[in-house]
Amino acid sequence: MNLLLMITMLIIFTVDGKKKNKLIGGKRAPIGMFYSQVSLRWQETHLCAGTIISTMHILTAASCIIFERNTFASNVEILSGTADQLDAYNPGYLSEVSLLINHPDYDPRTPWIDDISILKLAKPIVYSRFRLNSDLPYKRHSSNIVFKISGWGDTSVDQSNQQSSRYLKYSHAKVLNYDKCIKYLKQLFLYLTNSQSCACMTEKNEGILNGDGGGGIIDMDDVYVVDGRKMNKVTGGLRTGIENYPSQVSLYTARGRLCGGTIVSPAHILTAANCVVPELGSTIGNIKILSGTNDQHDIQYADYISEVAYIIYHPKYNPRATWINDICILKLTKAIEYSSSRESVELPIFYHTNSRFKVSGWGTDKAGKKFTRFLHFIDVRVLSSETCRKHLESFSLRMSSSQSCANGLPPTNWVSNGDGGGGMIYHNTVYGIVSIRIPNKTKTFVFTRVSYYSDWIRYMMRTY
């Protein structure tokens, strides 16, 4: 079976980004009939469909995982090798997503354009007769061809009597010609691009409604389908207990430790955008939060782990200029329970003129070679704006009003590669987020001024 790619609108409606197209009616599909079909699961429920295109990659719609321009679904899982949604409770059918790669021109304000995304898995899928990839196309499809479309959809077009199907179903759809597609789109004040086509269902009482976009349109021969960087790490410093820094957290993925972060509410973690956005349009998947401990080995205990539901980074952040607007909020799936070892800090109302702060993190030893198991802290001194500007300009970088520079005290303590995103704390308020290190002899690093973004942070925390 060959895979041919097109961005397809089966029913020409703009829909809520959080609820994708769902197959209505149709026939139950036997297991193995659509062996490349997968279900994207988020927060233990079916989110969208997708198609296996390699042992490590799933093709789906960008609108399935991008809710707003800078807000992504996190901890997405892939259900494959089965037609039964209840198999989601069997670990053998689930795969974790390590990276979400979206088309760079996709904009959720026009969700029918460039609506395509690739999900990279944490581990390869093991192929079988029930789980296999489809191929990518070499040419564009023709009009008036009838395809098969599959999904876990509702059992009726009657919206008052809709019930999601437990089992995979399929139906048939016919591709419309170019003129008809343009005509239908114009009725809804939409326009057609060369990356799109339209299709309609061939049977009555069947259709696509909210809930299951991103899946494949299949013919007997063809299918038409709709490690980030290592950031700054505290080097040297003094070992400390988590009770001294109860807002400190560690970000993890399946590959290991990622970055630091700061608890700013029971459901929100503040960190650096460069920790979770390695490339434009891509975010790290399946991030977990370690909190309430100063021991990295506690990552194996569930009581210390929280999962991330949303990744919300600043809308003007660009990974090609990682030191500007380098701020991100992680929304947790469940609220953290506060204790003496797990507590939030306050957001600043204004930028504090104090010149010294504390920075904590899990960094390297004094030799700079071995990562420490336990939390350490250092004192840092904020540099003047003029000194910071000179440091940045020496590396052809520009300084913005949302940034400042600092370096460690004494000189043997500094921030090096591996643990950005951590907070600069003073009197239980987070005034800065460690961003990037300037590779000079003074061991200077750039931090993001939290006060500059306080209104944006509070708005996003109310929204999500």
N, C-alpha and C positions, 0 to 999 in steps of 0.2 A: 504494500500500500504506500503510495507516494504522498508526501505532504506538500500542498501548495498553499501559499500564503496570500491572504487578502484580508483587509479590514472590512468586515461585513456588518451591515445593519439589517438584521432579519425582520425586525419590526421597527419602523422608523419613528421612534419616540426618543426624546432626551429623557434620561431617567436619573433618579437620585444616585449619586456616586457610591453610596453605601449599599445599594441593593441592585444587583445586576440582573441581566436577562435570565428568565427561567422558562424551561420547556413546559408547555401546558398540553395535557393529553398525551398522545403517542402510545407506542407499544413497549412492553417490557423487553429489555435487551438481555440476551443470555450472556453470562460471563465469558469474556474472551472475544466477543463480537467487536468491541471497541477497545482494543488492548492498549491504545495510546491515551485513552481518556483518563483524566485524573480529576479529583475534587480538591479544591483549595479550602482548607479549614482554618478558621480564625476564631479564637475564644470558644473552642469546642463546638462550633457550628459550621455548616457548609456555607462558604462565601461565594465561590465561583467555580467554574470549570477550567481545565487547561489541557494541554497536549504534550506528551513526552516527545522531545526531539533529539535527546541523547541521554545517556545514563546519568548525566549531571544537570540537565537543563529541561525546564518546563516552559512552554509558550502559552501566554494568556493575554488578557486585555489589561492595559495600564489602568483603566477605570476601575478594575477590581480591587486594586491595592493602594490607589492614590485618592484620598478623600478630599483634600484641598491641595493647593499648589505646593505646600511645604509640609504636608501631613500624610504619612504612610502607615499602612498596617504593618505591625511587627509580630514576630513569632507566628508566622504562617506555616502551616504543616500541609503536606501533600499526601492524600489518600490515593493509592494506586493498586492495580492488580485485583480489583474487586468491583462488582456492580452493586454491592450492599453497603449503605452508609453506616450501618451498625458495626462494620469491620473497623471503623475508626477507633474502636476500643481495643483492637488487637494491634500491639506495637509493630508486628511484622508487616503491616500494610502502610505504615506511616513513615514519611521522610521529612527531615527538617530542612528549611530554606536558609542558606547562609548569606545570600546576596540578592537584592531586588534591583534589576537593571531595566529602567524604563526608557522609552524613546526620548531623546533630548528635546524634541519639539512638542511633546505631549503637554497639553494644558487642560486641566479639569474643567475650565470654563467652556471649552469646546470639546466635550468628551468623545465625539465621533471622529476626531481627526488624530492621526498618529497614535491610535489607541492600541498599543502593543507593548508587551513587557516580557522579559525573560527572567525566570527564577532559577538561580543556581543553587543546587542542593549541597548539603553538608557532606553527604556520602553518596556514592553512585548507587543507582537503582540496579537491582539484580534482575536481568531479563528472564522472562519465562513465556509460556504460551498465553498467559493472561496479562503480561506486562511487557510491552515492547514499544520502541519508538516509531514514529512516522518520519518520512523524509521531507526535506525542504524542496520547494518547487523550482522549476527551471523556466516556466513561462506562465503567463496570465491565463486565467480560466476563460471559457466562452460563456455567453449568455444562454438562457433557456435550458441549461443543464439542471437536472434534478439531483439533489444531494441528500445524504442522510445527516441529521443533526441529533446529537445525543445530550442528555443531561438528567440531573435529578430534579424533576420539576413537579409542578402542581398537577392535580388530577382533574381539574375542571377550569374552564375559562370563566365560570361564575365566581366573581371575586368574593361573594359572601359565603362561598362553600369551597374555598381553596385549602388544600392540604398537601404538604410536600411529600413526594414519593420517597419511600425507603430505598427503592431499587432504581437502577439506571434505566432510562427509557429513551426511545428514539422515534423520530418522525422524518418526514421528507420536506425539503424546501427547494424551490426553483429560483434560479438566479434571473433577475430582471435585466432587460437591456438598458443601455446607458440613458436613453431619453426618458424612459419611465422612471428610472431612479432619480434623475434630476427633477422631474415633475413632482414626485412625492416629497422630496426634500424641500422644494420651494414652498409647498403648502404649509410647511412648519418653519419657514424662514431660515432654513439651513441650506448649505451649499455642498456640492460634491467635489471631492479631490480625486486625483488619479490613483490613490491608494485604497479607494473604497469601491464597493458594489452594494447593491440591494438584493434582497431575496424575500420571497413570501412562502408561507406554508401551503402545501398542496391539498390538505384535507381540512374540512370544517371542524370547528371546536378544537383546533390545535393552534398553538402560537407561542410566542416568546414574551414573557412578562418579567417583572422584577425578580431577580434572585440567582440567575445562573449564566451570566455572560462569560466570555473568555474561552468557550469550548470550541470544538471542531465541527465543520460541515463536511460530511464524508460521502464520497461516491464509492462505487465498488472498487475503483482503481485509485482514486485520489482523495485527499483530505484538504479541505480549505478551512483555515482557522482564523477565526477571528483572534583577603585579609586587610582590612583597611590598614592605613599607615600606623606605625607605632608612634604614639604621642609622648609628650613629656613625662618623665618619671623622676620622682624625688631621689636624688643620689646623696648618700651620706645621711646626716641628720641623726636624730635620737629616736630610739624605740619608744612607742607610746601605747596606751590602752585605748580601746574604742570609746570608753566613757569620757575621755578628754575630747574626742572628735566624733560624737554620736551621729552627726549628719553625714559622715564620710561613707561612701559606697564604692564598690568596684564593679565595673561593667565586664561581663564575660560573654564569649560565644563558644561554640563547640571547639574552636581552635585554641582557646585559652583566653587569658586576660586581655582586655581591650583598652580600658581607660578608667579614670576616676570620675566621680560625680558627687553631687551634694543633694541631700533630701531637703526639699523646700515645701512639701506638704505630704500628707499620708499617701497620696497617689501620684506625686510628681518628683522627678529627679532632674536636676539642672546639670548640664555637662557641655562640652564643646562640640560644635557641629562637625568639626573635622574628625571626631572620633567615630562617627556613624555614617558620614557621607563621603566615601572615598573618591567618587567621581560624580560629575553632574548627572542627575537623574537616577543615581544608584544609592541605595542605603544598605547597611549591614542588617541581616536578618537574624531572628532568634536570639536576641540579646537577653541576657539574664542579669539580675542585680543581686550582688552579695552585700548584705547590710547586717548591722548588729554585731560585728566581730572584727577584730584586728588581725585574725589568722586566715591567710589565703587558703589553707587546707580545709576550712569549713565549707568550701564550695560544694563538697560532697553531701552536705546535710541540707535537706529540704527546708528546714525551719529558717535557714538564713537566705533563702532564694526567693526572689520575686520575678515575675515575667512582665515583659513590656508589651503593651497593647498598641500604643501609637508612638511614632517618632515625629516630633514637630520641630523642625529647624527653621531658623530665621529665613523669611522669604527672599532676602537679598544676599544670602550666603552663597558664595561661589567657591567650589573646591580648588579652583585655579588661583585664588587669592585667599588662602586658608586663614589668614590672620584678621580678616575683615568680617564683621557680623558673625563671628565664630561662637555661636550660642545655640543651644538645643534643649528642648524639654522632652523627657521620656514619660509618657503616661503609663502607669502600671495597671495590670489587669485586676489586681486586688489591693486594697489599702494596706499600708504598713502599720503594724501595731507598735505604738510608741512605748519606749521603756528607757531605762537609764543608759542603754547602749544603742538606742535607735531613736533619733529625734531630729526634727527639722530645725533649720535656721531661718532667720527673718530675711526678707528682701529689703534693700536699702531704699530710702526715700530720696537721698541725694548722695553724691560721691564724697566719701570721707577723706579729709586731707591728711589723716594719719599716714606716716611714712613707713610704718612697719606692720606686717601681717604675718600670720602663720599659714603654712601650706603643708598638708599631710598627704601621704601616698605610700604605695608599696613599691619601693625602688631598688636600686642596686646597692651593693655594699660600698665601702669606702674605696675599694679598688675599681669600682665601676664595672665589675665583670659578672657578679652573681646577684640575681634578684632575691630580695629579702622575703621571708615568709610573713613577717609581721609588719604592721603599720609603723611608719616613721613620720616625723615632722621636722620642718626646718623653719627658721625665721627668715623673712625676706624683707628687703628694703626697696621701696618704690623710688624710681629715678625721676628726675624732673622731665617735663615734656620736651625740653630742648635736647637733653641728653638722649632721651628715647628716640627722638626724631633723627638725630645724628647716627645712632646705631642702625636704625632701619635704612636710612639713606645709603649707608656704606654697603648695603647689600641690595641696592636698587629697589627697596620696598618703601611704600608710602604709609604715613601714619594717619589714622582717622581719629575723630574726637571721641570715639567709643573705646579707645585703647590706651594702655599705659605700659611701661616696662618696669621690671624689677630684677634684682639678683639676690642670691642667697647670702646669709650671714651665719657664720664666718665664711671666708672664701672657699673652704673645703666642701661646703654644702651647696648644691645647686640642683637645678631641674634639667634633666636630660631625657633622651628619647624613651618613651614608653608609657607615660602616665598623665597626659593632659586631661582636661575636663574637670580636674579637682578644683575645689573652692579656696579662695583667699579669705580667711575668716578673721573678724575682729568684733569682740563683744557680741557673739552669737548672731552676727549678721554677715552674709556673704557679699563681699564687695567686688570680687574678681573671680574669673575663671581662667585657669592656666591654658594658654593657647599654643604658641610656638616658641621654640628656643632659637635665639640668634647665635650662630656658630662662631663666637668670638672669645677672646681670652677672658673677658669679664663675666662669662657665663650668664649673660642677660637673657631673660625670656619676656615675651609679650603676654599680657593678660587682657581679657575683655572686661570692661567696666560694667558691672551688673546694673548699676543705677541708670545707665543710659537706656537699658531695655526693660526697666521695671514695669512700665505700663503694658508693654507687649507680653511680658511673662504673666502678669496678673490676668490679662484678657484671655490668653490661651488656657490658663488654669481654670478659668470660669467656663470656657467653651468646651474643654475636654476634661 
